[in-house]
Every structure is written in C-alpha cells, then in structure tokens.
Amino acid sequence: QVQLVESGGGLVQAGGSLRLSCAASGRTFSSYAMGWFRQAPGKEREFVATISRSAGSTMYADSVKGRFTISRDNAKNTVYLQMNSLTPEDTAVYYCAAASFYGSVRPGNFGSWGQGTQVTVSS
C-alpha cells in the first residue's frame, strides 16, 4: 500500500486553471500506475485520467480530454493533474489513487486512495 495526500484544490472562475498534486509516501511509487477520479455531490465517483508507471502512457475521460493533463515525477513521488478551461461541471472532490497495473478506469482496481481535495468552479 502507498499513502496518498492530495493538494491544490480551491475555488476558481469558469475558464480558469488549477494544478492538483498528489504526494505519495514510500519508495515504491514508481511501481504504481496512478489515476485521478472525481466525485460530485449525488453522483458516483468517475474516472478522470490515469498514467503508467514510467509516464509513457496516459488515458483521459472524454469529458476532460484536451483540457486536463496528468503527469508524474517519480523522483518526487508525486502525480499532478493540470486542469485548464475549467467549467462548473468540473466541480467535485478530486481523488488520486494507485493501481498495481495500468489501463484500468474502474475505481475498484485502484487499491490506495487519498482523502480528496475540493475543486469548485464558479460560473
């Protein structure tokens, strides 16, 4: 297991940008694929983006493709989510998560989760 702590959330106007960070503890960060998910009030947790161990591959939900960018720095044990052109529909609690393999978009395949960070986009 790896411990994850998200940061960088906040209140932003529509059209603005935020950069989320997720710091991982332990020396095995590079052995995990990482993902970002979000959950809006009254809705199920949904996939946002995922990145492979070496950062060579990424996948995005259609709703964020072209606006969000996931990246990682294995030397810093950190994964990032750069969010541009934000809309009120992006308002949610954002979670980072770790998986033992790359390629899944299902929350059930991610074994470690952070506590989440709130992102609120005003219109």
N, CA, C and O atoms as a MOPAC input file, in Angstrom:
PM7 MOZYME 1SCF
protein

 N      0.82800 1    -1.18600 1     0.00000 1
 C      0.00000 1     0.00000 1     0.00000 1
 C      0.86800 1     1.24300 1     0.00000 1
 O      1.99600 1     1.23800 1     0.49300 1
 N      0.33200 1     2.28200 1    -0.54900 1
 C      1.00800 1     3.56400 1    -0.58500 1
 C      0.05100 1     4.60100 1    -0.03100 1
 O     -1.14900 1     4.55100 1    -0.29900 1
 N      0.57600 1     5.53700 1     0.73800 1
 C     -0.25400 1     6.60000 1     1.29300 1
 C     -0.21200 1     7.80500 1     0.36900 1
 O      0.85200 1     8.19000 1    -0.11500 1
 N     -1.37800 1     8.39900 1     0.12700 1
 C     -1.51400 1     9.47500 1    -0.85200 1
 C     -2.15500 1    10.69200 1    -0.20400 1
 O     -3.10700 1    10.56600 1     0.56600 1
 N     -1.62900 1    11.86900 1    -0.51900 1
 C     -2.16900 1    13.11600 1     0.00500 1
 C     -2.30000 1    14.11800 1    -1.13500 1
 O     -1.30800 1    14.50600 1    -1.75200 1
 N     -3.53800 1    14.53400 1    -1.41000 1
 C     -3.79300 1    15.49900 1    -2.47900 1
 C     -3.72100 1    16.92500 1    -1.94800 1
 O     -3.93500 1    17.17700 1    -0.76200 1
 N     -3.41600 1    17.84400 1    -2.84500 1
 C     -3.42800 1    19.26500 1    -2.52400 1
 C     -3.66200 1    20.04500 1    -3.80900 1
 O     -3.58400 1    19.49600 1    -4.90800 1
 N     -3.95200 1    21.33700 1    -3.65300 1
 C     -4.08700 1    22.20100 1    -4.80900 1
 C     -5.50700 1    22.55500 1    -5.20600 1
 O     -5.71400 1    23.35100 1    -6.12100 1
 N     -6.47800 1    21.97900 1    -4.53700 1
 C     -7.85700 1    22.31500 1    -4.85700 1
 C     -8.20100 1    23.72300 1    -4.40800 1
 O     -7.41900 1    24.37200 1    -3.71300 1
 N     -9.37600 1    24.19100 1    -4.80800 1
 C     -9.80700 1    25.51500 1    -4.41000 1
 C    -10.95800 1    26.00500 1    -5.24800 1
 O    -11.59900 1    25.23900 1    -5.96800 1
 N    -11.21200 1    27.29500 1    -5.14400 1
 C    -12.29300 1    27.95100 1    -5.87800 1
 C    -11.69600 1    28.72700 1    -7.05200 1
 O    -10.75900 1    29.50700 1    -6.88200 1
 N    -12.24900 1    28.50200 1    -8.23800 1
 C    -11.75300 1    29.17300 1    -9.43200 1
 C    -12.93900 1    29.54100 1   -10.31800 1
 O    -13.96900 1    28.86700 1   -10.30500 1
 N    -12.78200 1    30.60600 1   -11.07800 1
 C    -13.83700 1    31.00100 1   -12.00400 1
 C    -13.79700 1    30.14100 1   -13.26100 1
 O    -12.75600 1    29.59500 1   -13.62600 1
 N    -14.92700 1    30.03400 1   -13.89900 1
 C    -15.00200 1    29.29100 1   -15.15100 1
 C    -13.97700 1    29.84900 1   -16.14600 1
 O    -13.80700 1    31.06200 1   -16.27500 1
 N    -13.31300 1    28.94600 1   -16.83000 1
 C    -12.25900 1    29.32300 1   -17.75100 1
 C    -10.87900 1    29.35000 1   -17.13700 1
 O     -9.87700 1    29.46900 1   -17.84200 1
 N    -10.82800 1    29.24100 1   -15.82500 1
 C     -9.55900 1    29.29100 1   -15.12700 1
 C     -8.86000 1    27.94500 1   -15.07800 1
 O     -9.30400 1    26.97000 1   -15.68500 1
 N     -7.76100 1    27.91300 1   -14.34300 1
 C     -6.92500 1    26.71400 1   -14.24800 1
 C     -6.56900 1    26.41700 1   -12.80600 1
 O     -6.51000 1    27.31300 1   -11.96300 1
 N     -6.33400 1    25.15100 1   -12.54000 1
 C     -5.81000 1    24.68700 1   -11.26100 1
 C     -4.85000 1    23.54300 1   -11.53000 1
 O     -4.96300 1    22.83600 1   -12.53200 1
 N     -3.90200 1    23.37300 1   -10.61700 1
 C     -2.99300 1    22.22800 1   -10.70100 1
 C     -3.08300 1    21.45800 1    -9.39600 1
 O     -2.73600 1    21.97200 1    -8.33300 1
 N     -3.54400 1    20.24100 1    -9.48600 1
 C     -3.60400 1    19.36900 1    -8.32200 1
 C     -2.32200 1    18.56400 1    -8.20900 1
 O     -1.71700 1    18.18400 1    -9.21200 1
 N     -1.92100 1    18.31400 1    -6.98000 1
 C     -0.76300 1    17.47000 1    -6.70900 1
 C     -1.18400 1    16.33900 1    -5.78300 1
 O     -2.11500 1    16.47400 1    -4.98800 1
 N     -0.49300 1    15.24600 1    -5.90100 1
 C     -0.73500 1    14.09300 1    -5.03500 1
 C      0.62100 1    13.53500 1    -4.64000 1
 O      1.35100 1    12.98900 1    -5.46700 1
 N      0.94500 1    13.68100 1    -3.36500 1
 C      2.22700 1    13.20000 1    -2.85700 1
 C      2.06300 1    11.81200 1    -2.26700 1
 O      1.13400 1    11.55000 1    -1.50200 1
 N      2.97300 1    10.93300 1    -2.63000 1
 C      2.91000 1     9.55500 1    -2.16700 1
 C      4.05400 1     9.26100 1    -1.21300 1
 O      5.17300 1     9.74600 1    -1.38400 1
 N      3.75200 1     8.46300 1    -0.21700 1
 C      4.80100 1     8.04500 1     0.70900 1
 C      5.35400 1     6.71200 1     0.24500 1
 O      4.71700 1     5.99300 1    -0.52600 1
 N      6.54000 1     6.39200 1     0.72100 1
 C      7.12400 1     5.10800 1     0.37600 1
 C      8.04400 1     5.18500 1    -0.81000 1
 O      8.03300 1     6.15600 1    -1.56600 1
 N      8.84600 1     4.14500 1    -0.96600 1
 C      9.85300 1     4.11800 1    -2.02300 1
 C      9.40600 1     3.34400 1    -3.24500 1
 O     10.19600 1     3.11400 1    -4.16100 1
 N      8.13200 1     2.93500 1    -3.26700 1
 C      7.65500 1     2.10800 1    -4.37700 1
 C      6.70800 1     2.85600 1    -5.29600 1
 O      5.97300 1     2.23600 1    -6.06500 1
 N      6.71500 1     4.17300 1    -5.22900 1
 C      5.78300 1     4.97300 1    -6.02300 1
 C      5.87700 1     4.62000 1    -7.49100 1
 O      4.85400 1     4.50400 1    -8.16500 1
 N      7.08200 1     4.44800 1    -7.99700 1
 C      7.26600 1     4.20500 1    -9.42500 1
 C      6.73700 1     2.84600 1    -9.87300 1
 O      6.67400 1     2.57800 1   -11.07200 1
 N      6.36000 1     1.99700 1    -8.94100 1
 C      5.81600 1     0.69500 1    -9.30400 1
 C      4.29900 1     0.72600 1    -9.49600 1
 O      3.69600 1    -0.28500 1    -9.85600 1
 N      3.69000 1     1.87700 1    -9.25600 1
 C      2.24500 1     2.00900 1    -9.36200 1
 C      1.85200 1     2.83800 1   -10.57100 1
 O      2.48200 1     3.85100 1   -10.87800 1
 N      0.81600 1     2.40300 1   -11.24500 1
 C      0.09400 1     3.30100 1   -12.14100 1
 C     -0.74700 1     4.21500 1   -11.25500 1
 O     -1.22700 1     3.80100 1   -10.20000 1
 N     -0.91900 1     5.44500 1   -11.68800 1
 C     -1.65600 1     6.41300 1   -10.88000 1
 C     -2.86700 1     6.94500 1   -11.63800 1
 O     -2.88200 1     7.00500 1   -12.86800 1
 N     -3.86500 1     7.32200 1   -10.87700 1
 C     -5.07000 1     7.84100 1   -11.51200 1
 C     -5.67000 1     8.97400 1   -10.72200 1
 O     -5.41300 1     9.13600 1    -9.52900 1
 N     -6.47500 1     9.75600 1   -11.40900 1
 C     -7.28900 1    10.79000 1   -10.78100 1
 C     -8.75900 1    10.46300 1   -11.04500 1
 O     -9.14000 1    10.10800 1   -12.16000 1
 N     -9.55700 1    10.58900 1   -10.01800 1
 C    -11.00000 1    10.40400 1   -10.09500 1
 C    -11.66100 1    11.62800 1    -9.46800 1
 O    -11.00800 1    12.42000 1    -8.78800 1
 N    -12.94200 1    11.77100 1    -9.70000 1
 C    -13.67500 1    12.86300 1    -9.06600 1
 C    -15.08000 1    12.39900 1    -8.72600 1
 O    -15.62700 1    11.47800 1    -9.33200 1
 N    -15.64300 1    13.07500 1    -7.72900 1
 C    -16.99100 1    12.75200 1    -7.29600 1
 C    -17.72900 1    14.03700 1    -6.96300 1
 O    -17.35100 1    14.77200 1    -6.05100 1
 N    -18.77600 1    14.28800 1    -7.71100 1
 C    -19.64000 1    15.43500 1    -7.46000 1
 C    -20.76900 1    15.02800 1    -6.51800 1
 O    -21.09000 1    13.84300 1    -6.42200 1
 N    -21.37400 1    15.98000 1    -5.82500 1
 C    -22.46400 1    15.65000 1    -4.89400 1
 C    -23.58300 1    14.88500 1    -5.58700 1
 O    -24.07400 1    15.29800 1    -6.63700 1
 N    -23.98000 1    13.77000 1    -4.99100 1
 C    -25.07200 1    12.98300 1    -5.52700 1
 C    -24.71900 1    12.13100 1    -6.71800 1
 O    -25.58600 1    11.48700 1    -7.30800 1
 N    -23.44300 1    12.12200 1    -7.07800 1
 C    -23.02600 1    11.33500 1    -8.23700 1
 C    -21.99800 1    10.29000 1    -7.83100 1
 O    -21.38100 1    10.38800 1    -6.77000 1
 N    -21.82300 1     9.29300 1    -8.68500 1
 C    -20.82100 1     8.26800 1    -8.43100 1
 C    -19.42600 1     8.81600 1    -8.75400 1
 O    -19.26400 1     9.77000 1    -9.51400 1
 N    -18.43100 1     8.17200 1    -8.14500 1
 C    -17.05100 1     8.53300 1    -8.43500 1
 C    -16.74200 1     8.16500 1    -9.88200 1
 O    -17.05200 1     7.06300 1   -10.33400 1
 N    -16.12900 1     9.10100 1   -10.60000 1
 C    -15.86500 1     8.84700 1   -12.01000 1
 C    -14.39200 1     9.03100 1   -12.33900 1
 O    -13.68100 1     9.81800 1   -11.71300 1
 N    -13.97000 1     8.29400 1   -13.32400 1
 C    -12.59100 1     8.33500 1   -13.80400 1
 C    -12.31000 1     9.66200 1   -14.48200 1
 O    -13.15500 1    10.19600 1   -15.20000 1
 N    -11.11500 1    10.19200 1   -14.24900 1
 C    -10.67400 1    11.41900 1   -14.91800 1
 C     -9.46700 1    11.13600 1   -15.81400 1
 O     -9.49400 1    11.43000 1   -17.00900 1
 N     -8.40700 1    10.56400 1   -15.23200 1
 C     -7.18700 1    10.33600 1   -16.00100 1
 C     -6.33700 1     9.30500 1   -15.29400 1
 O     -6.45000 1     9.10800 1   -14.08400 1
 N     -5.47900 1     8.64700 1   -16.06600 1
 C     -4.53600 1     7.70700 1   -15.48700 1
 C     -3.22100 1     7.76200 1   -16.24500 1
 O     -3.18200 1     8.13600 1   -17.41700 1
 N     -2.13800 1     7.38300 1   -15.56300 1
 C     -0.80500 1     7.45100 1   -16.14600 1
 C     -0.04100 1     6.19600 1   -15.75400 1
 O     -0.16900 1     5.70500 1   -14.63200 1
 N      0.74300 1     5.69000 1   -16.67500 1
 C      1.50400 1     4.47400 1   -16.42100 1
 C      2.69300 1     4.74400 1   -15.50500 1
 O      3.00300 1     5.89100 1   -15.18200 1
 N      3.35300 1     3.65500 1   -15.09200 1
 C      4.45200 1     3.76700 1   -14.11900 1
 C      5.56200 1     4.70200 1   -14.60400 1
 O      6.09400 1     5.50800 1   -13.84100 1
 N      5.89100 1     4.57700 1   -15.87300 1
 C      7.00500 1     5.35800 1   -16.42000 1
 C      6.55900 1     6.66500 1   -17.05300 1
 O      7.37100 1     7.41300 1   -17.59800 1
 N      5.25300 1     6.93600 1   -16.97500 1
 C      4.65500 1     8.13400 1   -17.59000 1
 C      4.64100 1     8.05900 1   -19.10800 1
 O      4.41300 1     9.06500 1   -19.78000 1
 N      4.88300 1     6.88200 1   -19.64700 1
 C      4.88900 1     6.75300 1   -21.09900 1
 C      3.51900 1     6.68700 1   -21.72400 1
 O      3.36300 1     6.91500 1   -22.92300 1
 N      2.52100 1     6.37500 1   -20.91000 1
 C      1.15400 1     6.25500 1   -21.43500 1
 C      0.17800 1     6.95600 1   -20.51900 1
 O      0.32400 1     6.94100 1   -19.29700 1
 N     -0.82400 1     7.57300 1   -21.13300 1
 C     -1.87600 1     8.24200 1   -20.37500 1
 C     -3.22800 1     7.97000 1   -21.02900 1
 O     -3.30800 1     7.68200 1   -22.22300 1
 N     -4.28000 1     8.06500 1   -20.23400 1
 C     -5.64600 1     7.96200 1   -20.73500 1
 C     -6.49400 1     9.00200 1   -20.01600 1
 O     -6.23600 1     9.34900 1   -18.86300 1
 N     -7.51200 1     9.49300 1   -20.72200 1
 C     -8.37000 1    10.52700 1   -20.17100 1
 C     -9.83500 1    10.20200 1   -20.42300 1
 O    -10.18400 1     9.54800 1   -21.40500 1
 N    -10.67500 1    10.67000 1   -19.52400 1
 C    -12.10500 1    10.64100 1   -19.78300 1
 C    -12.40900 1    11.61400 1   -20.91900 1
 O    -11.74600 1    12.64200 1   -21.05700 1
 N    -13.39600 1    11.29200 1   -21.71400 1
 C    -13.75100 1    12.16400 1   -22.83400 1
 C    -14.09800 1    13.57600 1   -22.36300 1
 O    -13.84500 1    14.55100 1   -23.07100 1
 N    -14.67000 1    13.68000 1   -21.18200 1
 C    -15.12500 1    14.97300 1   -20.68600 1
 C    -13.98700 1    15.93400 1   -20.36100 1
 O    -14.20500 1    17.14000 1   -20.25600 1
 N    -12.77200 1    15.40700 1   -20.19900 1
 C    -11.64300 1    16.27100 1   -19.83300 1
 C    -10.54800 1    16.26300 1   -20.89100 1
 O     -9.58200 1    17.01700 1   -20.77900 1
 N    -10.68000 1    15.43000 1   -21.91100 1
 C     -9.64500 1    15.31100 1   -22.92100 1
 C     -9.40700 1    16.65600 1   -23.59600 1
 O    -10.34800 1    17.32800 1   -24.01900 1
 N     -8.14600 1    17.03500 1   -23.69000 1
 C     -7.79200 1    18.31100 1   -24.29200 1
 C     -7.75200 1    19.46500 1   -23.31700 1
 O     -7.23800 1    20.53600 1   -23.63800 1
 N     -8.29200 1    19.25700 1   -22.12500 1
 C     -8.28400 1    20.32400 1   -21.10500 1
 C     -7.41400 1    19.96800 1   -19.90200 1
 O     -6.78100 1    20.84000 1   -19.30800 1
 N     -7.38500 1    18.69700 1   -19.54900 1
 C     -6.62100 1    18.22500 1   -18.38600 1
 C     -5.39100 1    17.46400 1   -18.84600 1
 O     -5.39300 1    16.82600 1   -19.89800 1
 N     -4.33500 1    17.54300 1   -18.03700 1
 C     -3.11000 1    16.79800 1   -18.31700 1
 C     -2.61100 1    16.14600 1   -17.04200 1
 O     -2.39900 1    16.81700 1   -16.03200 1
 N     -2.42500 1    14.84500 1   -17.09100 1
 C     -1.86000 1    14.11900 1   -15.96100 1
 C     -0.36800 1    13.92400 1   -16.20800 1
 O      0.05800 1    13.66100 1   -17.33300 1
 N      0.41100 1    14.05500 1   -15.15200 1
 C      1.85100 1    13.84200 1   -15.25400 1
 C      2.34700 1    13.32600 1   -13.91300 1
 O      1.62800 1    13.35200 1   -12.91400 1
 N      3.58600 1    12.85800 1   -13.90900 1
 C      4.16100 1    12.37000 1   -12.65600 1
 C      5.64500 1    12.63500 1   -12.63600 1
 O      6.29600 1    12.74400 1   -13.67500 1
 N      6.16700 1    12.73700 1   -11.42600 1
 C      7.59500 1    12.89200 1   -11.20100 1
 C      7.98100 1    11.80400 1   -10.20600 1
 O      7.76500 1    11.95300 1    -9.00300 1
 N      8.54000 1    10.73100 1   -10.69800 1
 C      8.85500 1     9.60800 1    -9.81500 1
 C      9.95400 1     9.95000 1    -8.81700 1
 O     10.01300 1     9.35500 1    -7.74100 1
 N     10.81600 1    10.88600 1    -9.15000 1
 C     11.86400 1    11.30300 1    -8.21900 1
 C     11.27400 1    12.04100 1    -7.02000 1
 O     11.85300 1    12.04300 1    -5.93400 1
 N     10.11700 1    12.66700 1    -7.23000 1
 C      9.44500 1    13.41200 1    -6.16000 1
 C      8.24100 1    12.66400 1    -5.59200 1
 O      7.53400 1    13.18400 1    -4.72900 1
 N      8.01200 1    11.45400 1    -6.07400 1
 C      6.86400 1    10.65800 1    -5.60500 1
 C      5.56000 1    11.45000 1    -5.70800 1
 O      4.74700 1    11.44600 1    -4.78400 1
 N      5.37300 1    12.11400 1    -6.81900 1
 C      4.22100 1    12.99700 1    -6.95600 1
 C      3.57400 1    12.83000 1    -8.33200 1
 O      4.25300 1    12.68400 1    -9.34900 1
 N      2.25500 1    12.85700 1    -8.32900 1
 C      1.48800 1    12.87300 1    -9.57000 1
 C      0.69100 1    14.17300 1    -9.59400 1
 O      0.24200 1    14.66400 1    -8.55900 1
 N      0.52500 1    14.71500 1   -10.79200 1
 C     -0.12400 1    16.00800 1   -10.95600 1
 C     -1.32700 1    15.89100 1   -11.88400 1
 O     -1.42300 1    14.97600 1   -12.70200 1
 N     -2.23600 1    16.84000 1   -11.73100 1
 C     -3.32900 1    16.98100 1   -12.68300 1
 C     -3.46500 1    18.47300 1   -12.99200 1
 O     -3.95500 1    19.24900 1   -12.17100 1
 N     -3.02600 1    18.85300 1   -14.17500 1
 C     -3.17900 1    20.22600 1   -14.63400 1
 C     -4.55100 1    20.35100 1   -15.27900 1
 O     -4.87200 1    19.61600 1   -16.21300 1
 N     -5.36100 1    21.28400 1   -14.77900 1
 C     -6.72900 1    21.43900 1   -15.25900 1
 C     -6.89300 1    22.83700 1   -15.83700 1
 O     -6.74700 1    23.83500 1   -15.13100 1
 N     -7.19400 1    22.89600 1   -17.11000 1
 C     -7.38800 1    24.16600 1   -17.80400 1
 C     -8.82400 1    24.27300 1   -18.32000 1
 O     -9.54200 1    23.27700 1   -18.41200 1
 N     -9.22300 1    25.48600 1   -18.65100 1
 C    -10.55700 1    25.73600 1   -19.21300 1
 C    -11.64500 1    25.09800 1   -18.36000 1
 O    -12.53700 1    24.41900 1   -18.86900 1
 N    -11.55600 1    25.32500 1   -17.07300 1
 C    -12.49700 1    24.69100 1   -16.14400 1
 C    -13.91100 1    25.22400 1   -16.33500 1
 O    -14.11700 1    26.39400 1   -16.65900 1
 N    -14.86600 1    24.34900 1   -16.12900 1
 C    -16.28600 1    24.70100 1   -16.19600 1
 C    -16.95200 1    24.30500 1   -14.88500 1
 O    -16.39700 1    23.50900 1   -14.12700 1
 N    -18.13100 1    24.84900 1   -14.60900 1
 C    -18.83200 1    24.44500 1   -13.37600 1
 C    -19.07400 1    22.93800 1   -13.29200 1
 O    -19.19700 1    22.39100 1   -12.19600 1
 N    -19.14300 1    22.26800 1   -14.43500 1
 C    -19.35300 1    20.81500 1   -14.42800 1
 C    -18.13500 1    20.06400 1   -13.90700 1
 O    -18.22400 1    18.86700 1   -13.63600 1
 N    -17.01100 1    20.73400 1   -13.76400 1
 C    -15.80900 1    20.10400 1   -13.20200 1
 C    -15.78900 1    20.17700 1   -11.68500 1
 O    -14.88000 1    19.63200 1   -11.05900 1
 N    -16.76700 1    20.83600 1   -11.08100 1
 C    -16.83800 1    20.93500 1    -9.62800 1
 C    -17.03200 1    19.55700 1    -9.01400 1
 O    -17.96800 1    18.83500 1    -9.35900 1
 N    -16.13300 1    19.20100 1    -8.09600 1
 C    -16.16800 1    17.87100 1    -7.47500 1
 C    -15.04300 1    17.77800 1    -6.45500 1
 O    -14.18100 1    18.65300 1    -6.37000 1
 N    -15.07200 1    16.70600 1    -5.69200 1
 C    -13.91200 1    16.32600 1    -4.89900 1
 C    -13.04500 1    15.44000 1    -5.79200 1
 O    -13.52100 1    14.46800 1    -6.37900 1
 N    -11.77700 1    15.79300 1    -5.87900 1
 C    -10.84700 1    15.06500 1    -6.73000 1
 C     -9.95600 1    14.17200 1    -5.86900 1
 O     -9.39900 1    14.60700 1    -4.86100 1
 N     -9.83700 1    12.91400 1    -6.29000 1
 C     -9.05700 1    11.92200 1    -5.57100 1
 C     -7.93900 1    11.39400 1    -6.46200 1
 O     -8.13900 1    11.18500 1    -7.65800 1
 N     -6.77500 1    11.18000 1    -5.88400 1
 C     -5.77300 1    10.41100 1    -6.60000 1
 C     -5.77200 1     8.99600 1    -6.04200 1
 O     -6.16900 1     8.76000 1    -4.90100 1
 N     -5.32400 1     8.07300 1    -6.85900 1
 C     -5.36300 1     6.67000 1    -6.49700 1
 C     -4.22800 1     5.92100 1    -7.17700 1
 O     -3.72700 1     6.34200 1    -8.22000 1
 N     -3.83200 1     4.81500 1    -6.57900 1
 C     -2.74500 1     4.00000 1    -7.09800 1
 C     -3.25000 1     2.61400 1    -7.45600 1
 O     -4.06900 1     2.02900 1    -6.74700 1
 N     -2.75000 1     2.10700 1    -8.56000 1
 C     -3.11900 1     0.76600 1    -9.02000 1
 C     -1.86200 1    -0.03100 1    -9.34200 1
 O     -0.82400 1     0.53500 1    -9.68500 1
 N     -1.96800 1    -1.33700 1    -9.22700 1
 C     -0.81000 1    -2.19200 1    -9.49500 1
 C     -0.58500 1    -2.41800 1   -10.98600 1
 O      0.44700 1    -2.95600 1   -11.38500 1
 N     -1.54300 1    -2.01000 1   -11.80600 1
 C     -1.37500 1    -2.14800 1   -13.24100 1
 C     -1.99900 1    -0.95300 1   -13.93800 1
 O     -2.90300 1    -0.30600 1   -13.40800 1
 N     -1.50400 1    -0.67300 1   -15.13100 1
 C     -2.00600 1     0.44600 1   -15.92900 1
 C     -3.09100 1    -0.04000 1   -16.87100 1
 O     -3.06000 1    -1.16600 1   -17.36700 1
 N     -4.03900 1     0.83300 1   -17.10000 1
 C     -5.03200 1     0.55700 1   -18.11900 1
 C     -6.45500 1     0.48900 1   -17.62500 1
 O     -7.38900 1     0.42500 1   -18.42400 1
 N     -6.63200 1     0.50300 1   -16.32100 1
 C     -7.99400 1     0.43000 1   -15.80000 1
 C     -8.55000 1     1.82300 1   -15.52900 1
 O     -7.82200 1     2.74100 1   -15.15100 1
 N     -9.86400 1     1.95700 1   -15.73400 1
 C    -10.55000 1     3.19800 1   -15.39100 1
 C    -11.56200 1     2.94800 1   -14.28400 1
 O    -12.33300 1     3.84200 1   -13.93500 1
 N    -11.56800 1     1.74000 1   -13.73000 1
 C    -12.52400 1     1.37800 1   -12.69300 1
 C    -11.96700 1     1.67300 1   -11.32100 1
 O    -10.85400 1     1.24700 1   -11.01200 1
 N    -12.69700 1     2.38600 1   -10.48800 1
 C    -12.20700 1     2.67200 1    -9.12800 1
 C    -11.84100 1     1.40700 1    -8.35500 1
 O    -10.91000 1     1.42500 1    -7.55100 1
 N    -12.55600 1     0.32100 1    -8.58700 1
 C    -12.30500 1    -0.91000 1    -7.85900 1
 C    -10.94500 1    -1.51800 1    -8.10500 1
 O    -10.49600 1    -2.36200 1    -7.32900 1
 N    -10.28100 1    -1.10600 1    -9.17100 1
 C     -8.95000 1    -1.63200 1    -9.48800 1
 C     -7.82400 1    -0.78500 1    -8.90700 1
 O     -6.64600 1    -1.07700 1    -9.11200 1
 N     -8.19600 1     0.26400 1    -8.18200 1
 C     -7.20000 1     1.11700 1    -7.53100 1
 C     -7.25400 1     0.82000 1    -6.03200 1
 O     -8.29100 1     0.98900 1    -5.39100 1
 N     -6.13300 1     0.38000 1    -5.49100 1
 C     -6.13100 1    -0.10500 1    -4.12000 1
 C     -5.83300 1     0.92700 1    -3.05700 1
 O     -6.15100 1     0.71400 1    -1.88700 1
 N     -5.23300 1     2.03600 1    -3.43300 1
 C     -4.89300 1     3.07800 1    -2.46000 1
 C     -5.48800 1     4.39900 1    -2.91700 1
 O     -5.46600 1     4.72800 1    -4.10300 1
 N     -6.02300 1     5.15100 1    -1.95800 1
 C     -6.71100 1     6.40900 1    -2.26600 1
 C     -6.28200 1     7.50800 1    -1.30500 1
 O     -5.97500 1     7.25600 1    -0.14000 1
 N     -6.26700 1     8.72700 1    -1.81900 1
 C     -6.07800 1     9.87200 1    -0.95700 1
 C     -7.39600 1    10.30700 1    -0.34400 1
 O     -8.43600 1     9.69000 1    -0.57700 1
 N     -7.34700 1    11.36100 1     0.43100 1
 C     -8.53700 1    11.84300 1     1.13400 1
 C     -9.38000 1    12.77000 1     0.27600 1
 O    -10.52600 1    13.06000 1     0.61900 1
 N     -8.83100 1    13.23400 1    -0.82600 1
 C     -9.56900 1    14.09100 1    -1.74000 1
 C     -9.30900 1    15.57100 1    -1.50300 1
 O     -8.97100 1    15.99200 1    -0.39700 1
 N     -9.47300 1    16.34800 1    -2.56600 1
 C     -9.34700 1    17.79700 1    -2.49000 1
 C    -10.50700 1    18.41300 1    -3.28200 1
 O    -10.81900 1    17.96900 1    -4.38600 1
 N    -11.13100 1    19.42700 1    -2.71100 1
 C    -12.31300 1    20.02600 1    -3.32200 1
 C    -11.91500 1    21.01500 1    -4.41000 1
 O    -11.05300 1    21.87100 1    -4.21200 1
 N    -12.55600 1    20.87900 1    -5.55100 1
 C    -12.42700 1    21.84300 1    -6.64600 1
 C    -13.80700 1    22.41100 1    -6.91400 1
 O    -14.75500 1    21.67100 1    -7.17600 1
 N    -13.91400 1    23.72100 1    -6.84700 1
 C    -15.18300 1    24.39500 1    -7.09900 1
 C    -14.97800 1    25.43400 1    -8.19800 1
 O    -14.11800 1    26.30900 1    -8.09300 1
 N    -15.77700 1    25.32200 1    -9.24300 1
 C    -15.67900 1    26.23700 1   -10.38200 1
 C    -16.95500 1    27.07200 1   -10.41700 1
 O    -18.05600 1    26.54000 1   -10.55600 1
 N    -16.79400 1    28.37000 1   -10.29100 1
 C    -17.95200 1    29.26200 1   -10.30400 1
 C    -18.21000 1    29.77300 1   -11.71500 1
 O    -17.28800 1    29.93700 1   -12.51400 1
 N    -19.46800 1    30.01700 1   -11.99800 1
 C    -19.84400 1    30.47900 1   -13.34200 1
 C    -19.81300 1    31.99000 1   -13.43900 1
 O    -20.10200 1    32.54700 1   -14.49800 1

